[in-house]
Amino acid sequence: MLQKTNRLTLVEQVALQMERQIESGKWAVGTRIPAEPELMVELNVSRNTLREAIRALVHAGLLKTKQGDGTYVSSSSVLGVVLHKRIMRSDTMQTLEVRHALEREGAHLAAQRRTDDEARELLLQLERWEAAAARGDMDGIVTEDIRLHQGIIAASHNEILIELYNHIADASQDTIISLTRYEIGASFKEMHRHLVEAIVDQDAERAVAAVHRHIAESKAVFEVKGDEQP
């Protein structure tokens, strides 16, 4: 027999409001949330209710409390926490395959949906990546490479795809860094340019082909180098 659903408790309501602040980006990852007195006034709740809500979000993995320092945002969503935990238990090659599958669909959609502003920004981001590669700036290469791929995914205008990709990219940073150390040769530079130019030209078939080539060569690099660290 179906039962009536219970209304949210006050603690659950407060936790939900705080979670929305995190997911909206108002409380960014790594930042400290407002102090208890400020939140108590803003939410019109008691200290005990607020602390229960914070404990619930700490348990969910969205917040992290530092003794004597305050409470900080540790993830942008519950989905991010779940994916991070799952990826930590996964085979590296499987994680790489999933990330590349998302990149393939993202490139396909980006070629169809990108705006003129996004096309210009992708070309500028490509130039920043190429400049970092020319300098041999490994930190810069990694940073600009991630930004370039995130920009491509963003141009897909598929919010679920964007969120999934960003969380998986965050959780697989070590793999990205390890692979990028070896992906700065002429062929990888050429692939990045072919991919971006295909998206700018709105040629979805060519964009997917560029990603397929990138996937194949990245897998070849991984099979040779594995999880080798700098």
C-alpha positions as CSV (number, residue, x, y, z in Angstrom):
1,M,0.0,0.0,0.0
2,L,1.4,3.4,-0.9
3,Q,2.1,5.8,2.0
4,K,1.9,9.5,2.0
5,T,5.2,11.2,1.5
6,N,6.7,13.0,4.5
7,R,7.4,16.7,4.2
8,L,11.1,17.7,4.4
9,T,12.3,18.3,7.9
10,L,13.8,21.7,8.7
11,V,17.3,20.3,8.7
12,E,16.6,18.8,5.2
13,Q,15.3,22.1,3.9
14,V,18.4,23.9,5.2
15,A,20.7,21.4,3.7
16,L,18.8,21.6,0.4
17,Q,19.2,25.4,0.3
18,M,22.9,25.1,1.0
19,E,23.3,22.4,-1.6
20,R,21.7,24.8,-4.2
21,Q,24.2,27.5,-3.2
22,I,27.0,25.0,-4.0
23,E,25.5,23.7,-7.3
24,S,24.8,27.2,-8.6
25,G,28.4,28.1,-8.1
26,K,27.7,30.8,-5.6
27,W,29.7,28.8,-3.1
28,A,32.6,27.6,-5.3
29,V,34.7,24.5,-4.6
30,G,37.6,25.3,-2.3
31,T,35.9,28.4,-0.8
32,R,34.9,28.7,2.9
33,I,31.1,29.0,3.4
34,P,29.8,31.9,5.5
35,A,30.2,31.7,9.3
36,E,27.5,30.2,11.4
37,P,26.1,33.5,12.8
38,E,25.7,34.8,9.3
39,L,24.0,31.6,8.0
40,M,21.7,31.4,11.1
41,V,20.4,34.9,10.3
42,E,20.1,34.3,6.6
43,L,18.3,31.0,7.0
44,N,16.4,32.0,10.1
45,V,17.3,28.7,11.9
46,S,18.9,27.7,15.2
47,R,22.6,26.8,15.6
48,N,21.7,23.2,16.2
49,T,19.6,23.0,13.0
50,L,22.4,24.6,11.0
51,R,25.0,22.3,12.4
52,E,22.9,19.2,11.6
53,A,22.5,20.4,8.0
54,I,26.2,21.0,7.7
55,R,26.9,17.5,9.1
56,A,24.6,16.0,6.5
57,L,26.4,17.8,3.7
58,V,29.8,16.8,5.1
59,H,28.6,13.2,5.1
60,A,27.4,13.6,1.5
61,G,30.9,14.8,0.5
62,L,29.9,18.4,-0.5
63,L,31.5,20.1,2.5
64,K,34.6,19.5,4.6
65,T,35.1,21.0,8.0
66,K,38.6,22.1,9.1
67,Q,39.0,22.3,12.9
68,G,39.5,25.9,13.9
69,D,39.3,27.2,10.4
70,G,35.8,26.8,9.1
71,T,33.8,24.7,6.6
72,Y,34.8,24.5,3.0
73,V,33.1,23.4,-0.2
74,S,34.8,20.1,-1.4
75,S,32.6,19.2,-4.4
76,S,30.2,21.1,-6.7
77,S,27.5,18.4,-6.5
78,V,26.6,15.0,-5.0
79,L,27.1,13.5,-8.5
80,G,30.7,14.7,-8.5
81,V,31.3,13.0,-5.2
82,V,29.8,9.7,-6.4
83,L,31.7,9.8,-9.7
84,H,35.0,10.6,-8.0
85,K,34.6,7.6,-5.6
86,R,33.7,5.3,-8.5
87,I,36.6,6.5,-10.7
88,M,39.0,5.9,-7.8
89,R,37.9,2.2,-7.8
90,S,38.1,1.9,-11.6
91,D,40.7,0.7,-14.0
92,T,42.6,3.7,-15.5
93,M,42.0,2.5,-19.1
94,Q,38.3,2.3,-18.5
95,T,38.2,5.8,-17.1
96,L,40.2,7.0,-20.1
97,E,37.7,5.3,-22.5
98,V,34.7,6.9,-20.8
99,R,36.3,10.4,-20.9
100,H,37.1,10.0,-24.6
101,A,33.6,8.7,-25.3
102,L,32.3,11.9,-23.8
103,E,34.8,14.0,-25.8
104,R,33.7,12.2,-29.0
105,E,30.0,13.1,-28.5
106,G,30.9,16.5,-27.2
107,A,32.9,17.3,-30.4
108,H,30.1,16.0,-32.6
109,L,27.5,18.3,-30.8
110,A,29.9,21.2,-30.6
111,A,30.4,21.2,-34.3
112,Q,26.7,21.4,-34.8
113,R,25.8,23.9,-32.0
114,R,28.8,26.1,-31.4
115,T,28.2,29.9,-31.5
116,D,30.5,32.3,-33.3
117,D,31.8,33.6,-29.9
118,E,32.6,30.0,-28.9
119,A,34.4,29.4,-32.2
120,R,36.6,32.4,-31.6
121,E,37.3,31.4,-28.0
122,L,38.2,27.8,-29.1
123,L,40.7,29.2,-31.6
124,L,42.2,31.5,-28.9
125,Q,42.4,28.6,-26.4
126,L,44.1,26.5,-29.1
127,E,46.7,29.2,-29.5
128,R,47.3,29.3,-25.7
129,W,47.8,25.5,-25.7
130,E,50.2,25.7,-28.6
131,A,52.1,28.5,-27.0
132,A,52.5,26.5,-23.8
133,A,53.7,23.5,-25.8
134,A,56.2,25.6,-27.7
135,R,57.6,26.8,-24.4
136,G,57.8,23.3,-23.0
137,D,55.7,24.6,-20.1
138,M,54.3,21.3,-18.7
139,D,52.0,22.9,-16.1
140,G,50.7,25.3,-18.8
141,I,50.2,22.5,-21.3
142,V,48.1,20.5,-18.8
143,T,46.1,23.6,-17.8
144,E,45.4,24.8,-21.3
145,D,44.7,21.3,-22.6
146,I,42.0,20.8,-19.9
147,R,40.5,24.2,-20.7
148,L,40.5,23.5,-24.4
149,H,38.6,20.2,-24.0
150,Q,36.2,21.8,-21.4
151,G,35.5,24.6,-23.9
152,I,34.7,22.0,-26.6
153,I,32.3,20.2,-24.3
154,A,30.7,23.5,-23.2
155,A,30.0,24.3,-26.9
156,S,27.9,21.1,-27.0
157,H,25.2,23.0,-25.0
158,N,24.3,19.7,-23.3
159,E,24.2,20.4,-19.6
160,I,24.3,16.8,-18.5
161,L,27.3,16.0,-20.8
162,I,29.1,19.1,-19.5
163,E,28.6,18.2,-15.9
164,L,29.6,14.6,-16.4
165,Y,32.7,15.5,-18.3
166,N,33.9,18.2,-15.8
167,H,33.5,15.8,-12.9
168,I,35.3,12.9,-14.6
169,A,38.1,15.3,-15.7
170,D,38.5,16.5,-12.2
171,A,38.6,13.0,-10.8
172,S,41.1,11.7,-13.4
173,Q,43.6,14.6,-13.1
174,D,46.5,12.3,-12.4
175,T,45.8,10.3,-15.6
176,I,45.4,13.4,-17.7
177,I,48.7,14.9,-16.4
178,S,50.5,11.6,-16.9
179,L,49.3,11.3,-20.5
180,T,49.8,14.9,-21.4
181,R,53.5,14.6,-20.6
182,Y,53.8,12.5,-23.7
183,E,51.2,14.2,-25.9
184,I,53.1,17.2,-26.9
185,G,54.7,15.9,-30.1
186,A,53.9,17.2,-33.6
187,S,51.1,14.6,-34.2
188,F,49.2,15.6,-31.1
189,K,49.6,19.3,-31.9
190,E,48.2,18.6,-35.4
191,M,45.2,16.6,-33.9
192,H,44.3,19.4,-31.6
193,R,44.3,21.9,-34.5
194,H,42.3,19.5,-36.7
195,L,39.7,19.0,-34.0
196,V,39.2,22.7,-33.3
197,E,39.2,23.7,-37.0
198,A,36.6,21.0,-37.7
199,I,34.3,22.4,-34.9
200,V,34.9,26.0,-36.2
201,D,33.9,24.8,-39.7
202,Q,30.9,23.0,-38.2
203,D,32.1,19.7,-39.8
204,A,30.8,17.1,-37.2
205,E,32.1,14.1,-39.2
206,R,35.6,15.6,-39.3
207,A,35.5,16.5,-35.6
208,V,34.6,13.0,-34.6
209,A,37.4,11.6,-36.8
210,A,39.9,13.9,-35.1
211,V,38.7,12.6,-31.7
212,H,38.9,9.0,-32.8
213,R,42.5,9.6,-33.9
214,H,43.3,11.2,-30.5
215,I,41.7,8.4,-28.6
216,A,43.7,5.8,-30.5
217,E,47.0,7.5,-30.0
218,S,46.3,8.3,-26.3
219,K,45.5,4.6,-25.7
220,A,48.8,3.7,-27.5
221,V,50.7,6.1,-25.2
222,F,49.0,4.7,-22.1
223,E,49.7,1.1,-23.1
224,V,53.4,2.0,-23.4
225,K,53.8,4.4,-20.4
226,G,51.0,3.1,-18.1
227,D,50.6,5.1,-14.9
228,E,54.2,6.3,-15.0
229,Q,54.5,9.5,-13.0
230,P,56.9,12.4,-13.4
